[in-house]
Amino acid sequence: MKTEIQQDKGSTTVTVTGSIDALTAPELAKSLGDEVASGHVNLVVNLVGVEFMSSAGLRTLLGAVKDARSHGGDLRIASATPGVDKVLKMSGFHNIAKVYASQAEAAASFGT
């Protein structure tokens, strides 16, 4: 798994490529937690390059949603591949966080 972080006006985008599973989820959790701790509480997690996400990945995203919200921000999901989007829907994640078709839509949802 690889993450790339980009600061935008009003939000921070974390683009993830590779698999998010029990081995890689802690690294993603640290990246997202570091951003919130740095005051970047409006997060967009761009899943455009993620082909597989396990329950560990879902737990990581849920933890990041809670962390961002507890600091006055929120987390949006963007560009999930069809397989990953199916996992997000089946797990009920669409009811927890807003999911957008593109990174631009997700970032714009913060009202920058």
C-alpha positions in Angstrom: 0.0 0.0 0.0 1.1 3.5 -0.8 -0.3 6.8 0.4 0.1 10.3 -1.1 -1.1 13.4 0.9 -2.1 16.6 -0.8 -3.2 19.7 1.0 -6.1 21.5 -0.7 -8.0 24.6 0.1 -10.2 23.5 3.0 -9.4 19.8 2.9 -6.6 17.2 2.8 -6.7 14.4 0.3 -5.0 11.1 1.2 -4.8 9.0 -2.0 -4.3 5.3 -1.4 -3.1 2.7 -3.8 -2.7 -1.0 -3.2 -4.5 -3.2 -0.7 -5.8 -2.1 2.6 -5.6 -5.2 4.9 -4.4 -6.2 8.3 -0.8 -5.6 7.3 -1.2 -2.2 5.7 -4.1 -0.7 7.7 -1.9 0.5 10.6 0.2 2.5 8.2 -3.0 4.2 6.8 -4.3 4.7 10.4 -1.1 6.5 11.3 -1.2 8.7 8.2 -4.8 9.7 8.8 -4.2 10.2 12.5 -1.1 12.4 11.8 -3.2 14.6 9.5 -5.9 15.1 12.2 -3.3 15.8 14.8 -1.7 18.4 12.6 -5.1 20.2 12.4 -6.1 18.9 9.0 -9.5 17.6 10.1 -11.4 17.7 6.8 -10.1 14.5 5.1 -10.8 13.0 1.7 -9.7 9.4 1.3 -9.3 8.8 -2.4 -9.5 5.0 -3.0 -9.0 5.2 -6.8 -6.0 2.8 -6.6 -7.4 0.3 -4.0 -8.5 -3.0 -5.4 -9.0 -4.8 -2.1 -10.1 -3.7 1.4 -10.5 -6.0 4.3 -12.4 -5.5 7.6 -9.1 -4.0 9.0 -9.4 -1.3 6.3 -13.0 -0.6 7.2 -12.1 -0.3 10.9 -9.3 2.1 10.0 -11.6 4.3 8.0 -14.2 4.2 10.8 -11.6 5.2 13.4 -10.5 8.1 11.1 -14.1 9.3 10.7 -14.5 9.3 14.5 -11.2 11.1 15.0 -11.9 13.8 12.4 -15.4 14.4 13.8 -14.2 14.6 17.4 -11.8 17.4 16.2 -14.5 19.4 14.4 -14.0 18.0 10.9 -15.2 15.0 8.8 -14.0 12.4 6.4 -15.2 11.7 2.9 -14.5 8.7 0.6 -13.8 9.3 -3.0 -13.3 7.3 -6.2 -13.8 3.8 -4.7 -13.4 1.1 -7.3 -16.5 -1.0 -7.9 -15.2 -3.9 -5.7 -14.3 -1.7 -2.8 -17.5 0.3 -3.2 -19.5 -2.9 -2.9 -17.6 -3.7 0.4 -18.4 -0.2 1.6 -22.1 -0.6 0.8 -22.4 -4.1 2.3 -20.8 -3.0 5.5 -23.1 0.1 5.8 -20.2 2.5 5.4 -22.3 4.6 3.1 -24.5 5.4 6.1 -21.5 6.5 8.2 -19.5 8.6 5.8 -20.3 10.4 2.5 -19.0 8.6 -0.6 -18.3 10.5 -3.8 -17.5 9.5 -7.3 -14.5 11.8 -7.6 -11.9 13.5 -5.4 -13.0 16.9 -6.7 -16.6 16.3 -5.6 -15.6 15.1 -2.2 -13.3 18.1 -1.6 -16.0 20.5 -2.8 -18.4 19.0 -0.3 -16.5 20.7 2.4 -17.6 24.1 1.0 -14.2 25.6 0.4 
